[in-house]
C-alpha cells in the first residue's frame, strides 16, 4: 500500500488543524513529500479478494453497468453512507446486482468485523482491473463514484485510520482507468474542488460530473450530516427520479444552487463534461433497462444546520 504512516497524518493535522476544522477542506499534499508505506492491514487483502471474486461476468448481448464506489475519508461517516447506498441503489434499481462494489474507509470498517475492502489506491486499481477483465469493453459501462474530501490543488483525500493516509490525483485515476482498458466511463466525484479533475479525465467516451467547480468547495460533510449536499441531490434524490445521469446532474445542480442560496453559502457550481460518444452509449444502456422503484436512503436525517463544508 502506498499510504503515508499515521504519524505523518497527525503532524499534518496538528499543524493545519484550525484551517481544516473551519473549512472542512483537506490540506494539500505536502510539497515534494516522500512516498512512504504504512503497515499492511492483514485483513484487507482477503476482503478485497473475496469481493472481486464475487463480481459477476458481463451478460452477452446486454449493456451492463458496473459500479464502483470509493469512500475515501474514514474519519467522516457521511462518505461511507453514500457509497454503501450507491451499491444498494444501483443493485436494486438499475440492474447492477453482482456488478457493484464498494470500497469503504470508515471507523466501523477498520476493525475485525469488516464489511467491505478499504478505499485505497491499490484496491481501486485492482478493482478497476478486475472490472475491466469482466466487462465487454465495447458494450458495458463503468460508473465510478468517489465521495471524500478534496484539496485546492485537486487531489482526493484518502484516510484509512490506523493504516495511514494518501492523496489520489487526476493522473492516478486516469492511469488506473486506462490500464484497466475500460472504454465507457461515467465518473462522479463528490468532493471540494473536484472540477479540477475534468481536464485529465475527459474523453469522447467519458461523462464526468463533479460536485464543485475547480476553485470552489462543496458542502455537507461532518458528523452532523447524513449525506453531502451533492450526494443528497444527485445520488439520493435525482437518481431515484430518473435513469439519466445527465438529467440527474441538472436536477441536482438546481437543487444545490437553491439550497446554497437559502443558506448563504458560496455557490459550489457543480460541473459536467460529456464526451461526444458517451451519450449514445448511455442511451443504449437506458433503452434496455427496466428501472426499479425508488430506494429509500437508510441513514436518518440529522441537524444539518451545523454541517461543515464538504471539500
Backbone bond lengths (Angstrom), bond angles and torsions (degrees), N, CA, C in turn:
res aa  C-N    CA-C-N  psi(-1)  N-CA   C-N-CA  omega(-1)  CA-C   N-CA-C  phi
1 X - - - 1.459 - - 1.525 109.69 -
2 X 1.305 117.47 137.56 1.458 120.17 -178.54 1.514 110.35 -96.28
3 X 1.316 117.00 49.28 1.457 121.64 -176.37 1.521 111.10 -99.33
4 X 1.326 115.26 145.91 1.456 121.34 178.96 1.521 108.61 -80.94
5 X 1.336 118.52 135.86 1.459 120.01 -177.98 1.513 112.94 -58.01
6 X 1.323 115.45 155.54 1.459 122.39 -176.86 1.520 111.66 -58.38
7 X 1.337 117.66 -37.29 1.468 118.61 -177.07 1.525 111.61 -60.33
8 X 1.341 117.55 -31.86 1.464 119.97 178.48 1.518 110.40 -73.69
9 X 1.315 117.69 -35.91 1.460 120.90 175.61 1.513 110.58 -62.29
10 X 1.347 117.35 -44.81 1.456 120.47 -178.31 1.521 111.11 -63.54
11 X 1.328 116.61 -42.13 1.459 118.15 179.30 1.516 111.39 -64.73
12 X 1.349 116.00 -36.71 1.469 120.09 178.13 1.523 110.78 -65.48
13 X 1.335 116.80 -44.77 1.460 120.69 -178.19 1.525 111.16 -68.32
14 X 1.326 117.42 -37.43 1.458 119.60 178.97 1.525 110.72 -64.77
15 X 1.327 116.10 -36.55 1.459 119.86 -179.89 1.519 112.26 -74.44
16 X 1.344 116.99 -35.36 1.455 120.95 -172.09 1.522 112.27 -115.06
17 X 1.322 117.22 8.37 1.452 121.38 -172.23 1.512 115.56 -53.60
18 X 1.338 120.74 -48.29 1.476 119.56 -178.00 1.515 112.80 -56.23
19 X 1.334 117.35 -44.07 1.468 119.49 -179.80 1.505 110.86 -66.68
20 X 1.334 116.23 -38.04 1.464 120.01 -179.73 1.515 110.75 -63.48
21 X 1.325 116.78 -43.25 1.454 119.96 -177.38 1.520 111.52 -69.43
22 X 1.304 118.29 -34.62 1.453 120.71 -177.91 1.520 111.99 -74.65
23 X 1.298 117.92 -37.91 1.454 120.27 -173.78 1.510 113.20 -101.03
24 X 1.304 117.89 -22.19 1.450 121.04 -174.24 1.506 112.67 75.70
25 X 1.315 118.58 -0.42 1.455 121.45 -178.01 1.508 109.96 -86.12
26 X 1.325 115.73 142.61 1.454 119.94 174.90 1.520 108.74 -72.09
27 X 1.333 115.76 144.18 1.456 119.13 175.67 1.516 109.20 -67.20
28 X 1.318 116.16 152.20 1.455 120.76 179.18 1.516 110.10 -69.11
29 X 1.347 117.53 152.88 1.458 119.58 175.86 1.527 109.93 -58.02
30 X 1.340 117.14 134.57 1.460 118.64 178.82 1.523 110.67 -55.29
31 X 1.324 116.17 136.90 1.467 120.11 -177.53 1.514 110.00 -60.03
32 X 1.339 115.53 128.25 1.448 120.66 176.50 1.512 114.18 65.25
33 X 1.322 118.55 23.32 1.467 119.63 -176.74 1.517 110.20 -62.25
34 X 1.310 115.41 142.85 1.455 120.83 177.77 1.516 109.25 -74.89
35 X 1.318 115.93 145.31 1.461 119.65 174.13 1.510 108.64 -76.44
36 X 1.309 117.02 133.98 1.461 121.71 -178.04 1.513 109.00 -137.34
37 X 1.308 115.78 168.21 1.449 120.61 -175.81 1.519 110.40 -122.93
38 X 1.310 115.85 134.65 1.449 122.14 174.35 1.518 108.44 -87.94
39 X 1.333 117.75 163.02 1.462 119.02 175.94 1.519 110.40 -62.06
40 X 1.304 116.81 137.98 1.460 120.71 -178.34 1.517 110.92 -67.88
41 X 1.310 115.87 144.39 1.456 121.88 175.54 1.531 107.88 -88.81
42 X 1.319 119.51 113.57 1.468 120.58 -175.42 1.515 113.84 -67.66
43 X 1.335 117.99 -17.96 1.461 120.58 -177.94 1.528 112.34 -89.46
44 X 1.330 117.80 -17.73 1.457 119.27 -171.47 1.521 113.13 -76.50
45 X 1.324 117.94 -39.93 1.465 120.00 -177.70 1.534 112.20 -60.11
46 X 1.336 119.45 -47.80 1.472 118.14 176.86 1.527 113.19 -66.13
47 X 1.345 116.99 -30.26 1.467 120.00 177.01 1.525 110.31 -64.68
48 X 1.328 116.54 -44.36 1.458 120.29 178.44 1.520 110.86 -66.30
49 X 1.323 116.76 -43.36 1.462 120.35 -179.56 1.523 110.80 -58.09
50 X 1.323 116.67 -43.45 1.467 120.15 179.58 1.518 111.22 -66.69
51 X 1.323 116.89 -40.65 1.466 120.17 -179.33 1.524 111.04 -64.96
52 X 1.320 116.86 -42.48 1.463 119.80 -179.81 1.525 111.04 -68.95
53 X 1.327 116.30 -36.32 1.460 119.36 177.87 1.519 111.66 -66.27
54 X 1.335 116.32 -25.34 1.459 120.56 -178.86 1.514 114.22 -81.72
55 X 1.327 117.83 -8.24 1.458 119.83 177.60 1.528 110.06 -71.96
56 X 1.314 115.43 137.50 1.471 120.89 -179.00 1.525 109.83 -88.27
57 X 1.332 117.48 148.73 1.466 119.24 174.99 1.515 111.15 -69.68
58 X 1.308 116.23 165.80 1.459 120.89 178.32 1.525 110.19 -68.19
59 X 1.328 113.67 159.08 1.467 120.67 -178.76 1.523 109.03 -100.86
60 X 1.313 118.21 118.69 1.473 120.01 -178.55 1.526 111.37 -55.50
61 X 1.316 115.60 133.55 1.454 120.91 178.28 1.509 114.82 81.81
62 X 1.333 117.51 0.06 1.459 122.28 -179.87 1.527 108.52 -117.77
63 X 1.314 116.37 135.18 1.460 120.53 173.86 1.526 107.72 -81.28
64 X 1.326 116.01 102.59 1.463 121.48 -176.88 1.524 110.98 -92.12
65 X 1.332 115.52 143.70 1.456 121.95 174.12 1.527 107.79 -105.52
66 X 1.331 116.33 115.74 1.461 121.86 173.04 1.523 108.07 -93.89
67 X 1.326 116.44 137.67 1.465 121.46 -172.34 1.527 109.35 -125.09
68 X 1.317 115.72 129.30 1.465 121.51 176.85 1.521 108.95 -129.52
69 X 1.340 116.12 119.98 1.455 121.94 177.80 1.517 110.90 -105.64
70 X 1.320 116.34 145.01 1.463 122.58 -176.03 1.524 108.46 -134.00
71 X 1.334 117.70 105.61 1.469 123.05 177.13 1.521 107.70 -98.63
72 X 1.346 116.85 100.85 1.444 120.13 -164.18 1.512 117.11 -80.93
73 X 1.326 118.13 -37.57 1.463 120.11 -172.96 1.518 110.22 -101.90
74 X 1.337 115.85 109.22 1.461 120.41 -176.96 1.504 114.67 -74.79
75 X 1.334 118.30 -6.29 1.460 119.92 -179.93 1.524 112.70 -85.65
76 X 1.326 117.49 -6.96 1.462 121.71 -174.44 1.528 109.49 -129.73
77 X 1.327 119.03 112.73 1.468 120.74 -174.38 1.520 114.78 -68.00
78 X 1.322 118.41 -14.39 1.463 119.90 -177.63 1.528 111.05 -62.79
79 X 1.318 117.41 -33.16 1.468 120.23 179.94 1.528 110.88 -71.34
80 X 1.329 115.61 -41.37 1.469 120.02 174.12 1.516 110.75 -58.47
81 X 1.325 116.94 -45.61 1.462 120.77 -179.15 1.523 111.28 -53.70
82 X 1.322 115.63 -48.67 1.465 119.64 -175.29 1.519 112.44 -66.89
83 X 1.316 117.29 -40.87 1.466 119.67 -176.51 1.524 111.53 -73.22
84 X 1.318 117.91 -37.93 1.463 118.66 175.52 1.531 110.63 -66.65
85 X 1.322 116.67 -37.78 1.466 119.49 176.64 1.519 111.18 -67.06
86 X 1.334 117.10 -39.14 1.467 120.65 175.64 1.527 110.84 -52.40
87 X 1.326 116.49 -48.32 1.468 120.68 -179.29 1.523 110.77 -60.86
88 X 1.313 117.18 -43.29 1.461 120.79 -179.95 1.518 111.68 -67.53
89 X 1.333 117.13 -47.07 1.458 121.83 -177.54 1.520 111.30 -59.00
90 X 1.325 116.79 -48.51 1.464 118.57 -175.39 1.530 112.10 -77.02
91 X 1.310 117.25 -25.31 1.460 118.96 173.77 1.523 111.36 -69.56
92 X 1.317 117.40 -41.18 1.457 121.30 -172.88 1.530 113.07 -90.29
93 X 1.304 117.45 -37.99 1.475 120.18 -173.86 1.523 112.98 -97.81
94 X 1.333 117.42 -29.57 1.467 120.36 -171.80 1.525 113.45 -118.00
95 X 1.328 117.93 22.31 1.465 123.36 169.48 1.529 112.74 60.78
96 X 1.337 116.55 34.78 1.465 119.97 179.60 1.523 112.40 -107.36
97 X 1.330 117.38 18.23 1.467 119.74 177.31 1.525 109.21 -60.59
98 X 1.319 116.22 130.59 1.449 121.77 -175.70 1.515 113.31 87.42
99 X 1.335 116.20 -9.63 1.456 121.41 179.77 1.525 111.97 -120.76
100 X 1.329 118.09 14.23 1.462 122.02 -176.05 1.526 110.14 -120.30
101 X 1.321 115.45 133.37 1.461 121.91 -176.03 1.520 109.16 -136.09
102 X 1.322 116.69 137.49 1.464 122.25 178.05 1.525 109.67 -116.77
103 X 1.326 116.01 129.63 1.463 123.01 170.74 1.519 106.58 -107.41
104 X 1.328 117.00 123.96 1.465 119.86 -166.12 1.528 111.44 -134.97
105 X 1.321 115.26 124.33 1.456 121.80 165.04 1.521 107.90 -102.08
106 X 1.315 115.94 121.34 1.465 121.48 -179.47 1.518 107.94 -162.73
107 X 1.324 115.98 151.14 1.459 120.15 -178.20 1.522 111.69 -57.21
108 X 1.334 117.08 -35.98 1.464 119.47 -178.32 1.527 112.24 -84.03
109 X 1.331 117.69 4.71 1.462 121.54 177.33 1.529 112.16 -116.91
110 X 1.332 117.58 7.07 1.455 121.02 179.00 1.528 112.80 -97.57
111 X 1.322 117.90 -10.71 1.457 121.23 -176.75 1.515 112.59 -90.14
112 X 1.314 115.55 -157.27 1.466 121.41 -175.74 1.521 112.32 -75.48
113 X 1.332 117.51 -22.74 1.467 120.88 -174.88 1.531 109.16 -101.78
114 X 1.318 115.88 77.60 1.455 121.82 -176.89 1.524 111.07 -79.81
115 X 1.319 115.59 146.95 1.461 120.45 174.21 1.532 111.98 -124.26
116 X 1.341 117.83 -4.34 1.469 120.85 -179.58 1.520 109.01 -160.44
117 X 1.313 118.76 153.37 1.466 120.82 170.98 1.519 110.12 -64.43
118 X 1.314 116.04 154.11 1.454 119.87 179.43 1.530 110.87 -72.64
119 X 1.322 115.13 156.16 1.462 121.61 177.85 1.524 108.43 -90.14
120 X 1.318 116.10 93.61 1.455 122.88 176.34 1.528 108.43 -126.80
121 X 1.319 115.94 165.22 1.458 118.37 176.84 1.523 110.91 -60.92
122 X 1.322 116.93 -44.08 1.462 120.12 -178.97 1.519 111.49 -59.56
123 X 1.335 116.45 -44.87 1.462 119.58 -179.70 1.525 111.71 -68.26
124 X 1.327 116.55 -36.59 1.460 120.37 175.28 1.525 110.01 -61.96
125 X 1.313 116.43 -46.89 1.465 121.25 -178.75 1.531 110.28 -60.93
126 X 1.340 116.71 -47.23 1.466 120.35 -178.27 1.527 111.26 -67.33
127 X 1.320 116.81 -36.23 1.471 119.88 179.49 1.523 110.88 -67.06
128 X 1.320 116.83 -43.01 1.465 119.71 177.16 1.524 110.92 -63.96
129 X 1.328 116.82 -39.33 1.465 119.79 178.09 1.521 111.05 -61.68
130 X 1.335 117.20 -42.20 1.460 120.86 179.74 1.527 110.96 -66.76
131 X 1.319 116.86 -43.18 1.460 120.22 177.93 1.523 110.48 -62.60
132 X 1.327 116.43 -43.13 1.456 119.66 178.42 1.515 112.58 -60.45
133 X 1.332 116.95 -33.83 1.459 120.74 179.34 1.525 112.01 -74.70
134 X 1.333 117.45 -28.30 1.460 121.44 -177.02 1.521 113.27 -85.65
135 X 1.315 117.50 -29.75 1.459 120.33 -170.59 1.523 112.18 -85.38
136 X 1.321 115.01 157.87 1.456 122.11 167.09 1.522 105.74 -83.08
137 X 1.311 116.99 110.06 1.458 120.56 -169.49 1.524 113.25 -71.01
138 X 1.304 117.83 -15.21 1.457 120.55 176.85 1.525 112.27 -93.02
139 X 1.312 117.71 -14.06 1.458 121.24 -171.99 1.525 113.15 -120.11
140 X 1.328 117.37 -37.07 1.459 121.52 -171.70 1.528 111.57 -90.93
141 X 1.339 114.84 167.20 1.465 122.83 -173.36 1.519 109.02 -130.94
142 X 1.318 116.51 144.59 1.460 122.56 171.03 1.517 109.78 -104.73
143 X 1.333 116.74 132.71 1.462 122.54 164.69 1.519 107.61 -108.12
144 X 1.317 117.04 115.15 1.463 122.98 174.94 1.518 107.89 -108.63
145 X 1.334 115.92 118.94 1.463 122.47 -178.48 1.519 107.84 -120.51
146 X 1.334 116.72 121.07 1.462 121.49 178.24 1.522 109.32 -119.32
147 X 1.319 116.01 133.50 1.457 121.57 178.34 1.526 107.88 -130.46
148 X 1.341 115.82 117.13 1.455 120.47 -177.52 1.519 108.71 -171.36
149 X 1.327 116.29 -173.76 1.454 120.87 172.16 1.524 109.86 -79.57
150 X 1.335 116.57 155.32 1.453 121.96 176.70 1.518 110.67 -132.10
151 X 1.311 116.42 160.66 1.465 121.39 -177.78 1.523 110.72 -109.00
152 X 1.314 115.33 160.22 1.457 120.17 -178.75 1.523 112.57 -64.64
153 X 1.336 117.14 -24.12 1.458 119.16 177.44 1.525 111.55 -99.59
154 X 1.332 115.56 21.94 1.462 123.52 164.35 1.531 113.33 71.29
155 X 1.319 113.72 66.58 1.454 122.06 170.20 1.525 107.59 -139.56
156 X 1.328 116.35 149.65 1.453 122.03 176.57 1.527 108.84 -95.63
157 X 1.326 115.33 132.54 1.467 121.57 -175.80 1.522 109.95 -84.74
158 X 1.336 115.86 133.98 1.460 122.75 179.63 1.522 108.04 -123.06
159 X 1.326 117.42 117.17 1.463 123.04 179.71 1.521 108.42 -122.07
160 X 1.327 115.97 112.40 1.466 120.63 179.80 1.518 111.60 -104.69
161 X 1.318 116.62 33.52 1.459 120.67 175.26 1.516 112.19 59.89
162 X 1.326 118.15 -120.90 1.464 120.68 -175.53 1.522 113.77 -68.44
163 X 1.328 117.44 -7.05 1.459 120.39 -175.34 1.531 113.37 -103.77
164 X 1.331 117.05 8.76 1.454 119.57 172.17 1.516 113.79 104.19
165 X 1.332 115.35 -168.93 1.460 120.48 -177.74 1.524 109.44 -142.08
166 X 1.323 115.34 166.48 1.457 121.99 -177.22 1.518 108.06 -156.99
167 X 1.307 116.85 175.31 1.455 123.85 173.48 1.522 108.59 -132.89
168 X 1.319 117.08 137.28 1.457 122.00 175.46 1.524 108.38 -105.55
169 X 1.303 116.51 127.61 1.455 122.44 -178.75 1.525 110.31 -99.06
170 X 1.327 117.21 165.67 1.468 118.93 173.25 1.525 112.37 -56.24
171 X 1.328 116.61 -36.00 1.464 120.11 179.12 1.521 111.13 -66.56
172 X 1.345 117.25 -37.13 1.467 120.60 176.88 1.525 110.83 -59.06
173 X 1.329 115.74 -49.13 1.459 119.59 -177.99 1.517 111.46 -64.80
174 X 1.313 116.83 -44.24 1.463 119.61 -178.56 1.530 110.80 -63.28
175 X 1.329 116.37 -41.08 1.461 119.54 -179.85 1.522 111.15 -64.29
176 X 1.326 117.01 -43.99 1.461 120.22 -179.59 1.523 111.44 -63.60
177 X 1.317 117.26 -40.95 1.464 121.28 178.93 1.523 111.30 -67.11
178 X 1.324 116.36 -43.62 1.457 119.99 179.82 1.525 111.21 -65.42
179 X 1.332 116.57 -43.11 1.463 119.77 -179.85 1.524 111.51 -64.05
180 X 1.328 117.01 -30.90 1.466 121.11 178.65 1.524 112.19 -75.24
181 X 1.320 116.94 -13.93 1.463 120.23 179.99 1.506 114.05 71.85
182 X 1.345 117.56 24.72 1.457 121.37 -178.39 1.526 108.62 -85.45
183 X 1.311 116.69 122.03 1.460 121.35 -174.07 1.521 112.28 -89.02
184 X 1.320 116.92 -54.00 1.469 121.10 -174.08 1.519 109.24 -93.41
185 X 1.332 116.56 118.21 1.458 121.13 -169.66 1.528 111.30 -130.91
186 X 1.327 114.88 134.00 1.461 122.05 166.15 1.518 105.33 -118.61
187 X 1.309 117.18 116.80 1.465 122.46 -176.15 1.519 107.81 -117.70
188 X 1.325 116.09 120.63 1.460 121.89 -178.40 1.524 107.65 -121.83
189 X 1.326 116.64 120.61 1.456 122.14 -175.60 1.520 109.61 -117.83
190 X 1.319 116.27 115.91 1.454 122.37 177.44 1.520 107.73 -102.91
191 X 1.320 115.77 90.24 1.467 121.53 -177.36 1.515 108.99 -163.49
192 X 1.311 116.42 154.78 1.458 120.64 172.55 1.514 110.44 -59.55
193 X 1.324 115.97 145.09 1.455 123.51 172.89 1.533 113.25 60.78
194 X 1.332 116.37 16.43 1.465 120.22 -172.23 1.524 112.99 -69.86
195 X 1.332 117.77 -16.18 1.452 119.20 174.42 1.517 112.87 -59.97
196 X 1.324 117.25 -19.54 1.450 121.28 177.36 1.514 114.06 -68.36
197 X 1.335 117.24 -11.26 1.466 120.94 177.38 1.527 112.25 -82.68
198 X 1.323 117.31 -18.21 1.463 119.98 -170.97 1.524 113.27 -60.85
199 X 1.329 120.35 -47.12 1.472 118.44 -176.54 1.521 113.67 -56.44
200 X 1.324 117.72 -36.49 1.467 120.16 -177.46 1.522 112.38 -81.83
201 X 1.335 118.09 -26.12 1.461 120.96 -173.87 1.520 113.73 -95.58
202 X 1.314 118.80 -17.40 1.460 120.25 -173.73 1.521 111.49 -67.37
203 X 1.327 115.02 147.13 1.469 122.90 172.44 1.518 106.90 -161.59
204 X 1.323 116.98 172.68 1.461 120.92 -179.96 1.516 112.17 -64.17
205 X 1.337 117.51 -24.20 1.458 121.81 -177.01 1.520 112.25 -108.92
206 X 1.320 116.82 23.69 1.465 121.04 -175.39 1.518 111.28 -129.05
207 X 1.338 115.35 136.41 1.455 123.70 168.36 1.522 107.17 -110.71
208 X 1.327 116.87 123.50 1.465 121.39 177.64 1.525 108.20 -117.20
209 X 1.319 116.44 129.16 1.459 123.32 175.96 1.525 107.50 -125.74
210 X 1.322 116.94 131.46 1.464 120.00 -179.42 1.526 110.70 -128.50
211 X 1.313 114.81 152.99 1.461 120.97 -177.28 1.518 113.04 -72.78
212 X 1.327 117.09 -19.22 1.462 119.70 -173.96 1.520 110.58 -151.79
213 X 1.318 115.23 159.03 1.454 120.97 172.93 1.531 108.89 -69.86
214 X 1.307 117.02 165.00 1.467 121.63 -174.71 1.523 113.04 -59.08
215 X 1.333 117.15 -24.60 1.465 120.74 -176.32 1.527 112.85 -113.42
216 X 1.335 117.40 18.83 1.465 120.09 -176.24 1.535 111.66 -128.12
217 X 1.344 116.55 143.88 1.462 119.50 169.59 1.522 110.40 -79.53
218 X 1.321 115.73 163.02 1.464 121.52 168.47 1.526 106.98 -117.50
219 X 1.331 117.78 178.21 1.454 119.80 -166.76 1.524 112.24 -133.04
220 X 1.343 114.34 159.15 1.450 120.06 169.88 1.507 116.89 115.41
221 X 1.337 118.93 5.48 1.455 118.65 177.10 1.525 109.25 -84.36
222 X 1.306 116.00 175.39 1.457 120.81 178.13 1.511 112.16 111.89
223 X 1.321 115.75 158.96 1.465 121.19 -177.08 1.522 113.13 -68.50
224 X 1.324 117.22 -7.47 1.461 120.08 179.13 1.524 112.28 -96.09
225 X 1.333 117.39 5.09 1.464 121.01 -179.50 1.524 109.77 -122.03
226 X 1.327 116.04 149.74 1.469 119.81 175.50 1.519 112.03 -101.89
227 X 1.340 116.86 -11.53 1.466 122.20 175.97 1.521 107.16 -159.22
228 X 1.314 116.77 149.97 1.454 120.32 173.30 1.528 109.44 -70.42
229 X 1.310 116.76 163.75 1.466 119.39 177.49 1.525 110.60 -56.89
230 X 1.331 115.92 -45.00 1.460 119.66 -179.06 1.524 111.19 -70.05
231 X 1.316 117.50 -43.57 1.460 120.11 179.01 1.518 112.03 -59.69
232 X 1.327 116.14 -41.64 1.459 119.85 177.78 1.527 111.02 -64.48
233 X 1.322 115.93 -46.41 1.466 120.10 -172.94 1.524 112.64 -73.61
234 X 1.334 117.75 -44.21 1.469 120.25 -175.72 1.519 112.29 -87.11
235 X 1.327 116.15 -51.75 1.466 120.16 -172.93 1.524 111.87 -78.65
236 X 1.319 116.77 -52.51 1.468 120.48 -172.32 1.526 111.80 -78.21
237 X 1.326 117.47 -46.78 1.467 120.36 -174.92 1.533 112.48 -87.99
238 X 1.321 117.07 -58.76 1.468 119.69 -171.42 1.525 112.84 -68.70
239 X 1.337 118.66 -42.19 1.462 119.82 -178.15 1.527 112.20 -72.98
240 X 1.310 117.94 -7.67 1.467 120.94 169.58 1.520 111.91 -92.61
241 X 1.338 116.70 -5.98 1.458 121.03 177.77 1.526 112.65 -104.92
242 X 1.332 117.13 -23.77 1.461 120.77 -174.52 1.519 109.55 -144.40
243 X 1.331 116.45 159.16 1.465 120.96 172.73 1.523 111.29 -105.06
244 X 1.318 116.50 11.19 1.463 123.03 -177.03 1.530 108.52 -105.52
245 X 1.331 116.91 114.57 1.458 120.81 -177.46 1.527 112.12 -60.81
246 X 1.315 117.16 -36.38 1.466 120.52 -178.88 1.526 110.56 -71.10
247 X 1.329 116.74 -42.58 1.464 119.52 176.51 1.522 110.19 -63.81
248 X 1.325 117.18 -37.71 1.464 120.42 176.80 1.523 110.69 -61.74
249 X 1.334 116.74 -38.24 1.461 120.16 175.94 1.533 110.46 -61.70
250 X 1.327 117.16 -43.82 1.466 119.66 -179.35 1.533 110.75 -63.24
251 X 1.316 116.36 -44.80 1.462 120.14 178.51 1.529 110.90 -61.61
252 X 1.339 115.52 -44.83 1.459 120.18 -177.65 1.524 111.50 -66.66
253 X 1.316 116.63 -42.08 1.457 120.05 -178.84 1.525 110.95 -61.73
254 X 1.321 116.26 -41.66 1.469 120.23 177.76 1.518 111.15 -62.90
255 X 1.346 116.42 -44.76 1.468 120.63 -178.90 1.523 111.82 -65.90
256 X 1.319 116.76 -41.61 1.465 120.79 -179.31 1.520 110.48 -66.25
257 X 1.323 117.35 -43.50 1.462 120.90 179.20 1.525 110.68 -58.82
258 X 1.337 116.33 -44.02 1.458 119.88 179.48 1.524 111.67 -65.40
259 X 1.315 117.00 -41.21 1.464 120.51 -179.21 1.525 111.03 -66.49
260 X 1.320 116.78 -44.50 1.464 119.64 -179.99 1.526 111.26 -65.42
261 X 1.322 117.00 -38.53 1.463 119.75 177.83 1.525 110.21 -63.93
262 X 1.318 117.01 -43.77 1.460 120.65 -178.98 1.527 111.94 -64.31
263 X 1.340 116.34 -30.60 1.462 120.43 -176.66 1.526 112.43 -98.63
264 X 1.330 116.82 2.65 1.455 120.76 176.56 1.515 114.83 71.84
265 X 1.322 117.44 26.25 1.455 121.58 179.96 1.531 111.10 -89.71
266 X 1.321 115.47 153.04 1.460 120.92 171.59 1.525 108.40 -63.48
267 X 1.330 119.38 127.58 1.470 120.15 -177.11 1.526 111.97 -58.26
268 X 1.330 115.63 131.68 1.468 120.11 179.33 1.526 112.27 -78.70
269 X 1.324 117.04 -24.87 1.469 123.35 175.64 1.533 112.26 56.52
270 X 1.329 118.50 68.92 1.466 121.15 176.18 1.526 111.42 -53.27
271 X 1.332 115.54 149.10 1.458 121.75 -173.33 1.527 111.32 -122.91
272 X 1.335 115.90 157.04 1.456 121.90 176.44 1.523 109.25 -143.27
273 X 1.323 115.97 142.89 1.466 122.95 173.99 1.525 107.24 -136.84
274 X 1.323 116.59 116.72 1.463 121.80 -177.55 1.527 110.19 -114.35
275 X 1.333 116.21 117.43 1.445 121.33 176.87 1.517 111.72 -67.17
276 X 1.328 116.37 158.59 1.462 120.34 -171.29 1.526 113.57 -69.86
277 X 1.337 118.84 -19.61 1.467 120.31 -179.57 1.512 114.17 -105.16
278 X 1.329 119.01 -18.71 1.466 120.12 -172.74 1.530 112.04 -68.71
279 X 1.318 118.31 -27.97 1.465 120.54 -179.67 1.514 112.27 -60.41
280 X 1.330 117.75 -44.84 1.463 121.45 179.24 1.527 111.15 -66.53
281 X 1.331 116.91 -37.01 1.472 120.79 178.27 1.522 110.56 -63.76
282 X 1.321 116.81 -43.92 1.465 120.45 179.55 1.529 111.18 -69.13
283 X 1.315 117.89 -35.48 1.468 120.51 176.98 1.529 110.29 -63.21
284 X 1.324 117.52 -39.43 1.465 121.60 177.34 1.527 110.32 -63.56
285 X 1.331 116.85 -42.12 1.479 120.07 177.07 1.525 110.81 -62.07
286 X 1.324 117.54 -45.61 1.462 120.36 -178.74 1.528 111.39 -64.56
287 X 1.327 117.56 -33.56 1.464 120.55 -178.52 1.521 111.80 -64.00
288 X 1.323 117.07 -29.56 1.455 120.01 179.26 1.516 114.25 -97.01
289 X 1.325 116.54 4.05 1.456 121.71 -175.52 1.528 110.94 -96.72
290 X 1.303 116.79 136.77 1.460 122.28 169.92 1.528 106.34 -114.42
291 X 1.319 115.00 88.88 1.463 120.45 -173.72 1.515 111.06 -62.20
292 X 1.323 115.12 138.13 1.449 120.87 178.00 1.521 111.69 -80.59
293 X 1.321 116.57 -177.30 1.469 120.28 179.86 1.521 111.37 -70.06
294 X 1.323 114.67 167.36 1.460 120.74 177.18 1.530 109.79 -59.16
295 X 1.321 115.09 147.57 1.470 122.13 -178.07 1.526 108.18 -111.96
296 X 1.319 119.20 119.38 1.473 120.95 -178.44 1.529 111.48 -62.37
297 X 1.315 114.95 144.84 1.468 121.23 175.19 1.525 107.57 -80.89
298 X 1.328 118.57 122.70 1.470 119.38 -168.99 1.516 115.13 -83.67
299 X 1.333 118.07 -4.96 1.456 119.86 -175.18 1.520 109.68 -98.26
300 X 1.320 118.39 120.49 1.469 121.30 -171.85 1.517 112.02 -67.97
301 X 1.336 116.11 149.05 1.466 119.88 177.54 1.520 111.14 -61.84
302 X 1.333 115.19 149.50 1.454 121.42 174.45 1.513 107.07 -128.60
303 X 1.324 117.08 -177.22 1.463 121.26 -177.68 1.516 109.51 -73.94
304 X 1.344 116.85 90.26 1.452 119.10 -176.59 1.527 113.47 -80.30
305 X 1.337 116.41 0.93 1.465 118.13 176.73 1.518 110.55 -64.49
306 X 1.358 116.60 -26.68 1.454 119.96 -178.62 1.515 112.10 -99.70
307 X 1.343 117.21 8.12 1.459 119.65 -175.86 1.528 110.90 -64.69
308 X 1.301 114.86 141.61 1.468 121.09 -179.71 1.509 110.68 -78.27
309 X 1.332 117.68 158.34 1.474 119.05 170.79 1.520 109.72 -57.35
310 X 1.313 115.69 145.06 1.480 121.36 -178.78 1.509 108.91 -105.78
311 X 1.339 117.82 111.20 1.447 118.12 -178.05 1.502 112.32 -77.02
